[in-house]
Amino acid sequence: MQTKTITIPAISCVHCKNRVEKIMKDLEAVVSAEVTVETKTLHVAWDDSNTSWHDLQAALEQAGYPPES
């Protein structure tokens, strides 16, 4: 299991929060995903046995929510 907290500058409202959380939770490997709008952060935990951080990052980028590098 891996966890990561990242900043996503495009998060600006509750709609963004809900969208990012859904994107993450729709991925089979994701165990939990929680967005804090005020700090524009995503805390995500996933099973890394068959899913890498790059897979999660790609899903966020495709949806228009690229993480800060």
LINKADA-V165837 format. One record per residue. SS is DSSP state (2 for helix, 1 for strand, 0 for the rest). PHI is phi in whole degrees, 0 to 359 (999 if undefined). PSI is psi in degrees with one decimal (none if undefined). Layout:
ss-><SS;SS>
phi-><PHI;PHI>
psi-><PSI;PSI>
//
This chain:
ss-><0;1;1;1;1;1;1;0;0;0;0;0;0;2;2;2;2;2;2;2;2;2;2;2;2;0;0;0;0;1;1;1;1;1;1;1;0;0;0;0;1;1;1;1;1;1;0;0;0;0;0;0;2;2;2;2;2;2;2;2;2;2;0;0;0;0;0;0;0>
phi-><999;242;228;205;242;227;263;235;304;286;285;224;202;295;300;299;304;297;295;296;298;294;305;291;291;286;278;305;283;284;270;207;210;222;254;247;297;301;256;57;244;240;249;230;234;212;279;269;291;220;225;260;301;298;295;293;300;297;296;295;297;298;273;90;236;293;289;290;266>
psi-><134.7;151.1;152.7;141.1;124.3;159.1;135.4;98.0;-27.6;-9.2;120.1;-5.7;177.8;-34.3;-45.0;-44.9;-51.4;-39.8;-48.3;-42.8;-40.9;-43.7;-46.5;-46.3;-21.4;-14.9;127.4;-36.1;-17.4;126.3;-41.4;152.2;126.5;125.9;138.5;111.6;-42.7;-36.3;-1.4;40.2;150.5;128.4;119.7;142.6;135.2;159.1;112.7;11.9;-26.4;8.9;128.7;168.6;-36.1;-32.6;-43.8;-42.8;-42.3;-40.1;-41.2;-44.1;-41.4;-30.8;-1.8;18.1;63.7;134.8;151.6;138.0;none>
//
